[in-house]
Amino acid sequence: MRSPLRRLGPAALLAFVLALFGMAPQAAAVDPAPAELTFATDTATTTPGGTVQLSMTLTNNRTYDIWFVYQTIDPTWLTTQRPDLKYAFTGCALATAAGSTPCAGTGPADLGANYGTTVPPGQSRTVTLTLQVAPDSGCNGNIGFYSYYYAEFSDTGNAGGGPVYTPETRVLCA
């Protein structure tokens, strides 16, 4: 009589041995994203001369502190193709549990340092940029941005994401 293991083949034998010693792969629970970056605006439309508050919230979903964040924000290609569309970031603020403070980073193109040095597990940091549309800006243009980010955790893990697209703000003529 032939052994049942011989009929099942080498793969079954390997699975049997791994299960016997408790090393069989187990179904993994779905973990939330280790760091999540979300965007919001205070208004969906604006006019030439108006302002829009663009908020970016970084949430730490891990059980370790975020020690370092690098984030860029750049206009979409379609936004850069509008020579009549004029805008600038005129302000930046960091909201924490202790209140709001001016940004500490190098500016709106490189936002990582603006989130503060440590983001504890389960907490968030929100950076809000003030987007000022010039009074003589062209009309009917979409202002869109995309972002890449990279976060390092105190357990030496890291997470990256992007491109992450912001909500678009439509500039309408008054």
C-alpha positions in Angstrom: 0.0 0.0 0.0 1.3 3.4 -0.9 1.7 6.1 1.7 -1.0 8.9 1.5 1.8 11.5 1.8 3.4 10.1 -1.4 0.2 10.8 -3.4 -0.1 14.3 -2.1 3.4 15.3 -3.2 6.2 17.4 -1.8 4.1 20.5 -1.4 1.7 18.7 0.9 4.5 17.3 2.9 6.0 20.7 3.4 2.7 22.1 4.5 2.2 19.2 6.9 5.7 19.7 8.5 5.1 23.5 8.8 1.7 23.0 10.4 3.2 20.4 12.8 5.8 22.9 14.1 3.4 25.9 14.1 5.1 27.7 11.3 2.3 27.6 8.8 1.4 31.0 7.3 -1.7 32.4 9.0 -4.3 34.8 7.7 -3.2 38.3 8.4 -5.6 40.8 9.8 -6.0 43.9 7.6 -4.0 46.7 9.2 -5.0 50.3 8.7 -2.5 52.4 6.7 0.4 53.2 9.0 0.1 56.9 8.2 -2.8 58.5 6.4 -2.8 61.9 4.7 -6.1 63.5 3.9 -7.0 66.9 2.4 -9.9 69.3 2.8 -10.7 72.8 1.7 -12.9 75.4 3.5 -14.7 76.2 0.3 -15.3 74.5 -3.1 -15.2 77.8 -5.1 -13.5 81.2 -5.0 -13.2 84.3 -7.1 -10.2 86.3 -8.2 -9.0 88.1 -5.1 -10.4 85.4 -2.8 -8.7 82.9 -0.5 -9.0 79.2 0.1 -7.8 77.3 3.2 -6.2 74.0 2.1 -5.9 71.6 5.1 -3.8 68.5 5.2 -4.1 66.1 8.1 -1.5 63.4 8.8 -2.8 60.6 11.1 -0.6 58.1 12.8 -2.4 54.7 12.7 0.6 52.8 14.1 1.4 51.9 17.7 4.7 53.8 17.4 5.5 57.5 17.2 6.1 59.2 13.9 9.5 60.7 14.2 10.0 62.2 10.8 7.7 63.3 8.0 8.7 64.5 4.5 5.9 65.9 2.3 5.8 67.8 -0.9 2.9 69.6 -2.5 3.0 70.7 -6.1 0.5 72.0 -8.6 -1.0 69.5 -11.0 0.2 69.6 -14.6 -3.1 71.1 -15.8 -2.8 73.9 -13.2 0.7 74.8 -14.4 -0.7 75.0 -18.0 -2.9 78.0 -17.2 -0.7 81.2 -17.7 -3.7 83.4 -16.7 -4.2 81.6 -13.4 -2.3 83.5 -10.7 -2.2 82.4 -7.0 0.2 82.0 -4.1 0.4 80.4 -0.7 0.4 83.3 1.7 0.1 81.6 5.1 0.7 78.3 6.8 -0.4 77.2 10.3 0.0 73.9 12.3 -3.0 72.9 14.5 -2.2 70.7 17.5 -4.0 69.9 20.7 -2.3 72.9 22.3 -3.6 75.3 19.6 -2.4 76.7 16.3 1.1 77.9 15.6 2.8 79.3 12.5 4.5 76.6 10.4 8.1 75.8 11.1 9.0 74.1 7.8 10.7 75.4 4.7 7.5 76.5 3.0 4.5 75.2 1.1 6.5 73.1 -1.4 8.2 71.1 1.4 5.7 70.6 4.3 7.2 67.7 6.3 8.8 69.7 9.1 5.6 71.7 9.5 3.8 68.7 11.2 6.0 68.9 14.3 8.7 66.5 15.3 6.6 63.7 17.0 3.1 62.4 16.2 2.1 59.9 18.9 0.1 56.8 18.0 -3.6 57.6 17.2 -3.0 61.3 16.9 -3.1 63.7 14.0 -1.5 66.9 12.9 -3.1 69.4 10.5 -1.3 71.9 8.4 -3.4 74.6 6.8 -2.1 76.6 3.8 -3.8 79.8 2.8 -4.1 80.0 -1.0 -4.6 83.5 -2.2 -5.9 84.0 -5.8 -4.7 87.2 -7.4 -7.3 89.9 -8.1 -6.3 89.9 -11.8 -6.3 86.1 -12.1 -7.9 84.4 -15.1 -11.3 82.8 -14.6 -12.8 79.3 -14.9 -9.5 77.5 -14.0 -9.1 74.6 -11.7 -6.4 74.9 -9.1 -5.3 71.3 -8.2 -2.3 69.9 -6.2 -0.8 66.6 -5.7 1.4 65.4 -2.8 3.9 62.7 -1.9 4.8 61.9 1.6 7.1 59.7 3.6 7.0 59.0 7.3 9.4 57.3 9.7 8.4 55.6 12.9 10.2 55.0 16.2 10.2 51.3 15.5 12.4 52.0 12.4 9.5 51.3 10.1 8.5 53.7 7.4 5.6 54.4 5.2 5.2 56.3 2.0 2.3 57.4 -0.2 1.4 59.3 -3.3 0.6 60.7 -5.4 -2.2 62.0 -3.2 -4.4 64.5 -5.0 -6.0 67.4 -3.2 -9.6 68.5 -3.8 -9.7 70.9 -6.7 -10.7 74.4 -6.2 -12.5 76.1 -9.1 -11.8 79.8 -9.6 -15.0 81.4 -10.9 -15.4 84.9 -12.4 -17.4 87.3 -10.2 
